[in-house]
Amino acid sequence: MARAGFYAVESGKISFRRDGHWYSDDERIENPRIALLFSRGLKRDPDGGYYLQVAEERAPVTVEDTPYVVVTVEDAPDDGLTVVINDETREPLDPATLAVGADNVLYCAVKDGQFRARFLRSAYYHLADRFVAAADGQSFAIAIGDRRYPLRRAGGADPDGAN
């Protein structure tokens, strides 16, 4: 049980869910500093599983969809876009990695293409005015600067092994 907003790494079952929040057992971790600490301490095992490493403490983590979420999208000075991830890192959006999954959820590659990140609703809406009909008239693309990038359908499993 949490006390004063602190969650020991080894206490309870820790999960990162598709809503972009951390949970201890089924209790949402409300403290933003603890959530950020967990986001920055997330690691991947060689077998594809995830664990949380905070100082000397280590605990397995269940990742419900993706290990990262895109919290917001910012316009970049070069007519590109920058994604801000839940660990507060910023990186250029590679529009060629955009994919639409089940329930029209948008994904992109992050961390040098090593992981897939799910767009939270607010980040998705930032891109909404950039969606255009693709040349085939059957699908969609995203317009960034003078270029259009087709939005492909996401595969069944995450490229990073999370599912």
Summary of the structure (lengths in Angstrom):
residues: 163
radius of gyration: 16.9
end to end distance: 27.4
largest distance: 56.2
contacts: 440
relative contact order: 0.15
helix: 16%
strand: 41%
